[in-house]
Amino acid sequence: MAFLNIEIKARAVNSEYVRNYLLSNGGQFKGTDEQTDTYFNVPNGRLKLREGNIENNLIFYERNNQAGPKSSHFQLVKVEDAAGLKDALSNANGIKVVVKKRREIYFINNVKFHIDEVPGLGDFIEIEAGNILADLSEKELKYQCDFYISVLGIKEEDLINLSYSDMLLATN
């Protein structure tokens, strides 16, 4: 089953403010995840295996690279044997890039927030307003994303249009 996110990524100018806002406005802290995302070569979209102490999923998604809120259509599969799956996908498709990050995960209802530290790239904030936990239209999800951009003080010049994988590939 495919789901929809309206999401943004931005340079983290004030992670402490974001953290405090989330916790004082009903945000649920799910924990800090040390994640390794392995991206595989695929003919369309993006396919990554996420390995972490909280999240372990195979994720296929399609999204345009643009600053500001953007639609991301995705499929998510829980993974029991990440090492075996990684080996099989590596042999079949080859690895495109590997992204390591330290991610704080928060939720307010259906909106997921990440405060990320990515070695070599810096600190970032992500907002994902998604319909995986709520039956909301794309317009309603965009409204939620825009609302949190505003209240968290994210400025247009801080918005990032690329994925971490694209950013790492551009530095190599």
NORTA-V30029 format. One record per backbone hydrogen bond with DSSP energy under -0.5 kcal/mol. NH is the residue of the N-H (numbers start at 0). CO is the residue of the C=O. If there is no record, write none. Layout:
{{NH CO} {NH CO}}
//
This chain:
{{2 73} {4 71} {5 128} {6 4} {6 69} {7 126} {8 159} {9 124} {10 157} {11 122} {12 10} {17 13} {18 14} {19 15} {20 16} {21 17} {22 18} {23 19} {24 20} {24 21} {25 22} {26 21} {27 106} {28 26} {29 27} {29 104} {30 104} {32 30} {32 102} {34 32} {34 100} {35 50} {36 98} {37 35} {37 48} {38 36} {38 96} {39 46} {40 93} {45 60} {46 39} {47 58} {48 37} {49 47} {49 56} {50 35} {50 48} {56 49} {57 76} {58 47} {58 56} {59 74} {60 45} {61 72} {63 70} {65 63} {69 6} {71 4} {72 61} {73 2} {73 71} {74 59} {76 57} {78 55} {81 79} {84 80} {85 81} {86 82} {87 83} {88 84} {89 85} {90 86} {91 87} {92 88} {93 88} {93 89} {95 38} {96 38} {98 36} {100 34} {101 116} {102 32} {102 100} {103 114} {104 30} {105 112} {106 27} {107 110} {110 107} {111 109} {111 127} {112 105} {113 125} {114 103} {115 113} {115 123} {116 101} {117 121} {118 116} {120 117} {121 117} {123 115} {124 9} {125 113} {126 7} {127 111} {128 5} {129 109} {129 127} {130 3} {135 133} {140 136} {141 137} {142 138} {143 139} {144 140} {145 141} {146 142} {147 143} {148 144} {149 145} {150 146} {151 147} {152 149} {153 148} {154 152} {157 154} {158 154} {158 155} {159 8} {166 162} {167 163} {168 164} {169 165} {170 166} {170 167} {171 167} {171 168}}
//
